[in-house]
Amino acid sequence: MNRNEFLKILKERGLVFYKNGSRHDIYIHIASGKKIAIPRHREMKNKFLKLILKEIPNQN
């Protein structure tokens, strides 16, 4: 999956951009306040993406 597709999923889950790190971008979940570091790779492995999505509370 490419990075832009993944960022769309993050927005759907309620995350917004917080700040730039040195090698990652930091996103914050508004409802819970949880911060998630997202690497800046163009392509990401699906296994890695599933690990990140487990950390994010689902808004459904």
C-alpha positions, 0 to 999 in steps of 0.5 A: 500500500502506498503512503497516500492511501494509508493517510486516507485511512488514518483520516477516516479513523480520526487522526490528524497531522500533529508535527514532523519528526526527524524520520517520521510524521506524528499523527494524533487521534483527537478523541483519545489523544494517542500519538502515532509515528508514521514513517515517510516511506512511499511504500509500506508493507501491509503487515506493518500497516496492520500493526499501526492500525491496531494502535488506533481506536476505531471510530465506528 
